[in-house]
Amino acid sequence: MPRLMDLGISSVSENLSEMGNMAQRSLQIALDSYFQNNRSRKKVFELNEKLRSLEDEVGDIATEIVARYQPVAKDLRFIRASMEIAYIFWRFGRYSYDIIDTVDELHTGLDCNKTAVMEMSSFVLKAMELSLLSLRTRDETIVEKLYELDSTVDTLYRKYLRGTINANNKDDWKVHSRCDICNILILRYLERISDHACYLGDCVSYLVTGLSSPRR
């Protein structure tokens, strides 16, 4: 017969699995909106709201488990990590909404060069997929690959930002192009998603080993 605490832990695990799938879908919809000129702001907003609701639910269940059952060792690590993971998934959704909000506000009617966003998004989508795989399999070794991808993402972001600055004026930077502004914002949100994918990997590492990451 399962412990009553196990039922709560199982509920948290199911919510995290659902949140991971929703966060991944939210980012893909936002990127498709940019690359294919789709109008999908409402879909991403609804996913973001659902992620926010599920984050609250995970927090409520986790708090109740601690208050009622006083978990220790591995169970306590799971509860602590699950609350942070739920927040990370909500941040995935929030940055995805920021991307589509930027697209709607700045990109409408424009024909921008999307090469930089396309290149970076491929690394970020891979990082998100790997972070979710790490959570599903409890494979703490994946975090090393996540930080390698994040380093590449950071380099691409700085490269585009510096290139834009130099293209406008080395001494007095004024970005005149809406495309530049749009791309810089989207790249920044993607860079933050990559960071949070690493944080998710760190959470899994803590969950498995009990050791906090010194890199955060």
C-alpha positions as a LaTeX table, in Angstrom:
\begin{tabular}{lrrr}
\hline
Residue & $x$ (\AA) & $y$ (\AA) & $z$ (\AA) \\
\hline
Met1 & 0.00 & 0.00 & 0.00 \\
Pro2 & 1.53 & 3.34 & $-1.02$ \\
Arg3 & 2.26 & 5.99 & 1.56 \\
Leu4 & $-0.12$ & 8.94 & 1.56 \\
Met5 & 2.88 & 11.16 & 0.92 \\
Asp6 & 3.63 & 9.16 & $-2.23$ \\
Leu7 & 0.26 & 10.17 & $-3.67$ \\
Gly8 & 1.19 & 13.81 & $-3.27$ \\
Ile9 & 4.62 & 13.26 & $-4.79$ \\
Ser10 & 3.01 & 11.43 & $-7.72$ \\
Ser11 & 0.63 & 14.36 & $-8.26$ \\
Val12 & 3.55 & 16.79 & $-8.29$ \\
Ser13 & 5.43 & 14.60 & $-10.80$ \\
Glu14 & 2.41 & 14.50 & $-13.11$ \\
Asn15 & 2.05 & 18.28 & $-12.96$ \\
Leu16 & 5.73 & 18.78 & $-13.75$ \\
Ser17 & 5.48 & 16.44 & $-16.73$ \\
Glu18 & 2.48 & 18.37 & $-18.04$ \\
Met19 & 4.21 & 21.69 & $-17.46$ \\
Gly20 & 7.29 & 20.55 & $-19.36$ \\
Asn21 & 5.23 & 19.60 & $-22.39$ \\
Met22 & 3.31 & 22.87 & $-22.26$ \\
Ala23 & 6.47 & 24.97 & $-21.94$ \\
Gln24 & 8.01 & 23.23 & $-24.92$ \\
Arg25 & 4.87 & 23.73 & $-26.99$ \\
Ser26 & 4.65 & 27.38 & $-25.97$ \\
Leu27 & 8.15 & 28.14 & $-27.22$ \\
Gln28 & 7.60 & 26.30 & $-30.50$ \\
Ile29 & 4.38 & 28.23 & $-31.17$ \\
Ala30 & 6.11 & 31.53 & $-30.41$ \\
Leu31 & 8.97 & 30.75 & $-32.77$ \\
Asp32 & 6.60 & 29.57 & $-35.49$ \\
Ser33 & 4.78 & 32.87 & $-35.14$ \\
Tyr34 & 8.03 & 34.69 & $-35.94$ \\
Phe35 & 9.28 & 32.42 & $-38.72$ \\
Gln36 & 5.93 & 31.81 & $-40.43$ \\
Asn37 & 4.12 & 35.08 & $-39.58$ \\
Asn38 & 1.36 & 33.25 & $-37.71$ \\
Arg39 & $-0.93$ & 35.03 & $-35.29$ \\
Ser40 & $-0.77$ & 32.83 & $-32.19$ \\
Arg41 & $-0.53$ & 35.28 & $-29.30$ \\
Lys42 & $-3.72$ & 34.00 & $-27.65$ \\
Lys43 & $-2.48$ & 30.39 & $-27.65$ \\
Val44 & 0.80 & 31.29 & $-25.99$ \\
Phe45 & $-0.96$ & 33.54 & $-23.47$ \\
Glu46 & $-3.32$ & 30.72 & $-22.51$ \\
Leu47 & $-0.43$ & 28.29 & $-22.11$ \\
Asn48 & 1.42 & 30.81 & $-19.97$ \\
Glu49 & $-1.61$ & 31.27 & $-17.73$ \\
Lys50 & $-2.01$ & 27.51 & $-17.36$ \\
Leu51 & 1.67 & 27.17 & $-16.48$ \\
Arg52 & 1.26 & 29.86 & $-13.84$ \\
Ser53 & $-1.73$ & 28.02 & $-12.39$ \\
Leu54 & 0.12 & 24.72 & $-12.30$ \\
Glu55 & 3.11 & 26.35 & $-10.65$ \\
Asp56 & 0.83 & 27.52 & $-7.84$ \\
Glu57 & $-0.68$ & 24.05 & $-7.60$ \\
Val58 & 2.73 & 22.40 & $-7.31$ \\
Gly59 & 3.66 & 24.87 & $-4.58$ \\
Asp60 & 0.42 & 24.18 & $-2.67$ \\
Ile61 & 0.87 & 20.40 & $-2.83$ \\
Ala62 & 4.54 & 20.62 & $-1.88$ \\
Thr63 & 3.75 & 22.85 & 1.10 \\
Glu64 & 1.03 & 20.46 & 2.27 \\
Ile65 & 3.38 & 17.48 & 2.00 \\
Val66 & 5.98 & 19.24 & 4.15 \\
Ala67 & 3.42 & 20.36 & 6.72 \\
Arg68 & 1.63 & 17.00 & 7.03 \\
Tyr69 & 4.34 & 14.39 & 6.51 \\
Gln70 & 7.63 & 16.11 & 7.33 \\
Pro71 & 9.60 & 14.41 & 4.54 \\
Val72 & 13.32 & 13.79 & 4.91 \\
Ala73 & 16.31 & 12.99 & 2.71 \\
Lys74 & 15.37 & 12.13 & $-0.89$ \\
Asp75 & 11.69 & 13.04 & $-0.51$ \\
Leu76 & 12.56 & 16.46 & 0.88 \\
Arg77 & 15.01 & 17.07 & $-1.97$ \\
Phe78 & 12.29 & 16.20 & $-4.46$ \\
Ile79 & 9.86 & 18.66 & $-2.86$ \\
Arg80 & 12.43 & 21.46 & $-2.84$ \\
Ala81 & 13.52 & 20.77 & $-6.42$ \\
Ser82 & 9.95 & 20.40 & $-7.73$ \\
Met83 & 8.99 & 23.90 & $-6.58$ \\
Glu84 & 11.97 & 25.39 & $-8.38$ \\
Ile85 & 11.37 & 23.29 & $-11.48$ \\
Ala86 & 7.74 & 24.43 & $-11.62$ \\
Tyr87 & 8.95 & 28.04 & $-11.51$ \\
Ile88 & 11.45 & 27.34 & $-14.31$ \\
Phe89 & 8.67 & 25.92 & $-16.49$ \\
Trp90 & 6.58 & 29.02 & $-15.89$ \\
Arg91 & 9.55 & 31.17 & $-16.87$ \\
Phe92 & 9.86 & 29.17 & $-20.10$ \\
Gly93 & 6.25 & 30.06 & $-20.81$ \\
Arg94 & 6.69 & 33.69 & $-19.84$ \\
Tyr95 & 9.71 & 34.19 & $-22.11$ \\
Ser96 & 7.81 & 32.48 & $-24.92$ \\
Tyr97 & 5.01 & 34.98 & $-24.44$ \\
Asp98 & 7.55 & 37.82 & $-24.42$ \\
Ile99 & 8.81 & 36.54 & $-27.78$ \\
Ile100 & 5.38 & 36.50 & $-29.37$ \\
Asp101 & 4.52 & 39.86 & $-27.81$ \\
Thr102 & 7.66 & 41.31 & $-29.41$ \\
Val103 & 6.74 & 39.77 & $-32.75$ \\
Asp104 & 3.25 & 41.27 & $-32.65$ \\
Glu105 & 4.45 & 44.70 & $-31.59$ \\
Leu106 & 7.53 & 45.10 & $-33.80$ \\
His107 & 7.62 & 42.51 & $-36.56$ \\
Thr108 & 4.19 & 42.96 & $-38.14$ \\
Gly109 & 4.56 & 43.94 & $-41.78$ \\
Leu110 & 8.34 & 43.58 & $-41.79$ \\
Asp111 & 10.59 & 41.28 & $-43.77$ \\
Cys112 & 13.49 & 40.85 & $-41.35$ \\
Asn113 & 16.61 & 38.76 & $-41.70$ \\
Lys114 & 15.82 & 35.83 & $-39.40$ \\
Thr115 & 19.11 & 33.97 & $-39.72$ \\
Ala116 & 20.42 & 34.84 & $-36.24$ \\
Val117 & 17.17 & 33.87 & $-34.49$ \\
Met118 & 16.92 & 30.67 & $-36.50$ \\
Glu119 & 20.48 & 29.69 & $-35.59$ \\
Met120 & 20.14 & 30.42 & $-31.88$ \\
Ser121 & 16.66 & 28.91 & $-31.56$ \\
Ser122 & 17.96 & 25.56 & $-32.81$ \\
Phe123 & 20.40 & 25.43 & $-29.87$ \\
Val124 & 17.81 & 26.64 & $-27.37$ \\
Leu125 & 15.20 & 24.09 & $-28.48$ \\
Lys126 & 17.83 & 21.39 & $-28.12$ \\
Ala127 & 18.73 & 22.64 & $-24.65$ \\
Met128 & 15.09 & 22.61 & $-23.59$ \\
Glu129 & 14.64 & 19.08 & $-24.93$ \\
Leu130 & 17.76 & 17.89 & $-23.10$ \\
Ser131 & 16.66 & 19.51 & $-19.84$ \\
Leu132 & 13.29 & 17.75 & $-20.06$ \\
Leu133 & 15.06 & 14.47 & $-20.84$ \\
Ser134 & 17.25 & 15.00 & $-17.78$ \\
Leu135 & 14.15 & 15.41 & $-15.63$ \\
Arg136 & 12.37 & 12.37 & $-17.08$ \\
Thr137 & 15.37 & 10.07 & $-16.73$ \\
Arg138 & 16.92 & 11.65 & $-13.61$ \\
Asp139 & 20.20 & 11.81 & $-15.54$ \\
Glu140 & 22.32 & 14.42 & $-13.79$ \\
Thr141 & 25.16 & 14.05 & $-16.30$ \\
Ile142 & 23.15 & 15.89 & $-18.98$ \\
Val143 & 23.76 & 19.18 & $-17.15$ \\
Glu144 & 27.28 & 19.32 & $-18.60$ \\
Lys145 & 25.90 & 19.28 & $-22.14$ \\
Leu146 & 23.36 & 21.94 & $-21.19$ \\
Tyr147 & 26.10 & 24.32 & $-20.08$ \\
Glu148 & 28.00 & 23.68 & $-23.30$ \\
Leu149 & 24.92 & 24.62 & $-25.31$ \\
Asp150 & 24.36 & 27.66 & $-23.11$ \\
Ser151 & 27.90 & 28.86 & $-23.78$ \\
Thr152 & 27.20 & 28.66 & $-27.52$ \\
Val153 & 23.94 & 30.56 & $-27.09$ \\
Asp154 & 25.68 & 33.30 & $-25.07$ \\
Thr155 & 28.34 & 33.64 & $-27.77$ \\
Leu156 & 25.73 & 33.95 & $-30.53$ \\
Tyr157 & 23.81 & 36.58 & $-28.58$ \\
Arg158 & 26.90 & 38.72 & $-27.94$ \\
Lys159 & 27.98 & 38.32 & $-31.56$ \\
Tyr160 & 24.67 & 39.64 & $-32.92$ \\
Leu161 & 24.47 & 42.43 & $-30.34$ \\
Arg162 & 28.01 & 43.67 & $-31.08$ \\
Gly163 & 27.45 & 43.33 & $-34.81$ \\
Thr164 & 24.35 & 45.50 & $-34.57$ \\
Ile165 & 26.14 & 48.13 & $-32.51$ \\
Asn166 & 29.06 & 48.27 & $-34.94$ \\
Ala167 & 26.78 & 48.40 & $-37.96$ \\
Asn168 & 24.98 & 51.48 & $-36.63$ \\
Asn169 & 27.75 & 53.54 & $-35.06$ \\
Lys170 & 30.73 & 52.60 & $-32.92$ \\
Asp171 & 30.70 & 55.87 & $-30.99$ \\
Asp172 & 27.02 & 56.70 & $-30.71$ \\
Trp173 & 24.83 & 53.63 & $-30.80$ \\
Lys174 & 21.33 & 54.30 & $-32.13$ \\
Val175 & 19.36 & 51.37 & $-33.45$ \\
His176 & 17.11 & 52.67 & $-36.20$ \\
Ser177 & 15.83 & 49.37 & $-37.48$ \\
Arg178 & 12.73 & 47.76 & $-36.00$ \\
Cys179 & 14.13 & 44.46 & $-37.24$ \\
Asp180 & 17.27 & 44.96 & $-35.14$ \\
Ile181 & 15.23 & 45.75 & $-32.05$ \\
Cys182 & 12.91 & 42.79 & $-32.65$ \\
Asn183 & 15.76 & 40.35 & $-33.20$ \\
Ile184 & 17.78 & 41.56 & $-30.21$ \\
Leu185 & 14.79 & 41.17 & $-27.89$ \\
Ile186 & 13.94 & 37.69 & $-29.20$ \\
Leu187 & 17.57 & 36.60 & $-28.91$ \\
Arg188 & 17.67 & 37.90 & $-25.34$ \\
Tyr189 & 14.57 & 35.92 & $-24.39$ \\
Leu190 & 16.02 & 32.81 & $-26.02$ \\
Glu191 & 19.26 & 33.36 & $-24.09$ \\
Arg192 & 17.29 & 33.46 & $-20.84$ \\
Ile193 & 15.42 & 30.27 & $-21.75$ \\
Ser194 & 18.78 & 28.60 & $-22.31$ \\
Asp195 & 19.92 & 29.77 & $-18.87$ \\
His196 & 16.80 & 28.30 & $-17.28$ \\
Ala197 & 17.33 & 25.00 & $-19.10$ \\
Cys198 & 20.68 & 24.86 & $-17.29$ \\
Tyr199 & 18.95 & 25.67 & $-14.01$ \\
Leu200 & 16.60 & 22.76 & $-14.64$ \\
Gly201 & 19.60 & 20.50 & $-15.17$ \\
Asp202 & 21.05 & 21.79 & $-11.90$ \\
Cys203 & 17.78 & 20.93 & $-10.13$ \\
Val204 & 17.94 & 17.38 & $-11.43$ \\
Ser205 & 21.56 & 17.11 & $-10.31$ \\
Tyr206 & 20.55 & 18.29 & $-6.83$ \\
Leu207 & 17.63 & 15.89 & $-6.80$ \\
Val208 & 19.89 & 12.92 & $-7.58$ \\
Thr209 & 23.06 & 13.82 & $-5.67$ \\
Gly210 & 21.88 & 16.23 & $-2.97$ \\
Leu211 & 24.58 & 18.70 & $-4.04$ \\
Ser212 & 23.82 & 22.25 & $-5.16$ \\
Ser213 & 25.49 & 23.51 & $-8.34$ \\
Pro214 & 28.31 & 26.03 & $-7.76$ \\
Arg215 & 27.74 & 27.52 & $-11.23$ \\
Arg216 & 24.44 & 29.28 & $-10.54$ \\
\hline
\end{tabular}
